[in-house]
Amino acid sequence: MKAVRIHQYGSIDNAALEEIPAPKLGLDEVLVQVEAASINPLDTKLISGDMKDYFPLTMPYTVGTDLSGTVVEAGLLAARWKQGDRVIARLEPGSSLNKHRGGAFAEFVVVPAQLLTTAPTKLDLATSAGLPTAAGTAWQALFETAHLKPGQTVLVHAGAGGVGSFAVQLAKYIGAHVISTASAANADLVHSLGADQVIDYRTEDFSVALRDVDVVLDTVGGETLSKSYQVLKPGGFLISIVMPPDQEQAEAHDITATFFGHRSHAARLDLISGLCDAGKLRVIVDRTFHLSDMQDGLAHSASRRARGKILLRPAV
Ligand SMILES: NC(=O)c1ccc[n+]([C@@H]2O[C@H](COP(=O)([O-])OP(=O)(O)OC[C@H]3O[C@@H](n4cnc5c(N)ncnc54)[C@H](OP(=O)(O)O)[C@@H]3O)[C@@H](O)[C@H]2O)c1
């Protein structure tokens, strides 16, 4: 089968489409034929070695964490899954469950059964590959970490991005007042996802325009993070998914500020899949690349200009 692999840390030029033996199925694993994978910024960070202290990779490493596909065969202990089932999964890069730590950019993948979820039936199977990391992170941030409630005001940075596009929709869906930053070219998109107010961060300073926000989700880091403390009301909640916030700043503003690493969670992903089927959540697809053009896809992701998700497909 074909798979995108690296043999050492370095630039995305190191990633190559190779012919390798099909993976062997374990007792509690499921063999999935990949319909599509989605690219996350984490993929380029893993390839470069920037994350090697957190997620040390065993080389050669098959790139990619997020996938949708069809079950080919289930191990003896994974009898809940049948040939032909439509599934989605995130291959947890930091979990001992997933000994391959990645592997979605391939024609076939062995997925630990505990990481597998039924794909939304109302979404095209390839598109649903955009869900696992980005929607899972938005959910973990808003509902499991900040405990966002209806009626609260939330600021979602980069509402046009992968995580941001889901965070805007999820926050609006539960009845929060949603403010989001985006460039002017993406303002219509972010409004269409449910944002009540979109701030063009290139022409307006959100930290001057906003006060008394309950929750900020920082998906950008740097100056965006450092300017976010002051827009929160006392008792507010700042979550960065890019870098740990400064605890002295948090204390000075009387807020809680935290960083977390997304953890794959099949039950959470199942709830997300259900929202797609209920017509409450959509996946914005920026572009779809063939697996053989994965370097173009990775470069587009690294440009930080993607609108929603970038997909890779073994067959188009
Ligand atoms: N901690 C975790 O577990 C975790 C999980 C997932 C992601 N992450 C990290 O979170 C970050 C975001 O991930 P992602 O998948 O959402 O990224 P992404 O899809 O690549 O984000 C691209 C978007 O960012 C927007 N953007 C860029 N600079 C901006 C700025 N200064 N202000 C507002 N918007 C800006 C762009 O919109 P415009 O063109 O409109 O500027 C573009 O739509 C990455 O660093 C990723 O590694 C962490």
The ligand as a Tripos MOL2 file, in Angstrom:
@<TRIPOS>MOLECULE
LIG
   48    52     1     0     0
SMALL
NO_CHARGES

@<TRIPOS>ATOM
      1 N1         -3.0900   22.1870   21.9440 N.am      1 LIG1
      2 C1         -3.7420   21.4000   21.1120 C.2       1 LIG1
      3 O1         -4.1560   20.3000   21.4780 O.2       1 LIG1
      4 C2         -4.0050   21.8570   19.7050 C.ar      1 LIG1
      5 C3         -4.9910   21.2210   18.9300 C.ar      1 LIG1
      6 C4         -5.2550   21.7030   17.6430 C.ar      1 LIG1
      7 C5         -4.5220   22.7820   17.1380 C.ar      1 LIG1
      8 N2         -3.5500   23.3320   17.9140 N.ar      1 LIG1
      9 C6         -2.7680   24.4830   17.4230 C.3       1 LIG1
     10 O2         -3.6800   25.5790   17.2820 O.3       1 LIG1
     11 C7         -3.2850   26.3860   16.1970 C.3       1 LIG1
     12 C8         -4.4860   26.5460   15.2630 C.3       1 LIG1
     13 O3         -4.8000   25.3090   14.6620 O.3       1 LIG1
     14 P1         -5.7930   25.2730   13.3990 P.3       1 LIG1
     15 O4         -5.8600   23.8680   12.9280 O.co2     1 LIG1
     16 O5         -7.0490   25.9870   13.7150 O.co2     1 LIG1
     17 O6         -4.9240   26.1790   12.3800 O.3       1 LIG1
     18 P2         -5.2300   26.6160   10.9090 P.3       1 LIG1
     19 O7         -6.4830   25.9690   10.4080 O.co2     1 LIG1
     20 O8         -3.9830   26.4200   10.1180 O.co2     1 LIG1
     21 O9         -5.4780   28.1980   11.0350 O.3       1 LIG1
     22 C9         -5.4700   28.9500    9.8690 C.3       1 LIG1
     23 C10        -6.3020   30.1850   10.0980 C.3       1 LIG1
     24 O10        -5.6560   31.0550   11.0190 O.3       1 LIG1
     25 C11        -6.0940   32.3750   10.7160 C.3       1 LIG1
     26 N3         -5.1250   33.3050   11.2800 N.ar      1 LIG1
     27 C12        -3.7780   33.3290   11.0790 C.ar      1 LIG1
     28 N4         -3.2210   34.3120   11.8170 N.ar      1 LIG1
     29 C13        -4.2390   34.9070   12.5080 C.ar      1 LIG1
     30 C14        -4.3150   35.9900   13.4500 C.ar      1 LIG1
     31 N5         -3.2090   36.6660   13.8330 N.pl3     1 LIG1
     32 N6         -5.5180   36.3120   13.9700 N.ar      1 LIG1
     33 C15        -6.6310   35.6530   13.5940 C.ar      1 LIG1
     34 N7         -6.6340   34.6440   12.6840 N.ar      1 LIG1
     35 C16        -5.4460   34.2690   12.1600 C.ar      1 LIG1
     36 C17        -6.1900   32.4010    9.2030 C.3       1 LIG1
     37 O11        -7.2550   33.2360    8.8650 O.3       1 LIG1
     38 P3         -7.0330   34.6120    8.0940 P.3       1 LIG1
     39 O12        -6.4790   34.2300    6.7320 O.co2     1 LIG1
     40 O13        -8.3830   35.2050    8.0970 O.co2     1 LIG1
     41 O14        -6.0070   35.3730    8.8970 O.co2     1 LIG1
     42 C18        -6.5280   30.9580    8.8240 C.3       1 LIG1
     43 O15        -7.8880   30.8160    8.4750 O.3       1 LIG1
     44 C19        -2.0640   25.7100   15.5770 C.3       1 LIG1
     45 O16        -0.8930   26.2860   16.1000 O.3       1 LIG1
     46 C20        -2.1710   24.2640   16.0500 C.3       1 LIG1
     47 O17        -0.9330   23.5900   16.0950 O.3       1 LIG1
     48 C21        -3.2720   22.9040   19.1700 C.ar      1 LIG1
@<TRIPOS>BOND
     1     1     2 1
     2     2     3 2
     3     2     4 1
     4     4     5 ar
     5     4    48 ar
     6     5     6 ar
     7     6     7 ar
     8     7     8 ar
     9     8     9 1
    10     8    48 ar
    11     9    10 1
    12     9    46 1
    13    10    11 1
    14    11    12 1
    15    11    44 1
    16    12    13 1
    17    13    14 1
    18    14    15 2
    19    14    16 1
    20    14    17 1
    21    17    18 1
    22    18    19 2
    23    18    20 1
    24    18    21 1
    25    21    22 1
    26    22    23 1
    27    23    24 1
    28    23    42 1
    29    24    25 1
    30    25    26 1
    31    25    36 1
    32    26    27 ar
    33    26    35 ar
    34    27    28 ar
    35    28    29 ar
    36    29    30 ar
    37    29    35 ar
    38    30    31 1
    39    30    32 ar
    40    32    33 ar
    41    33    34 ar
    42    34    35 ar
    43    36    37 1
    44    36    42 1
    45    37    38 1
    46    38    39 2
    47    38    40 1
    48    38    41 1
    49    42    43 1
    50    44    45 1
    51    44    46 1
    52    46    47 1
@<TRIPOS>SUBSTRUCTURE
     1 LIG1         1 GROUP 0 **** ****
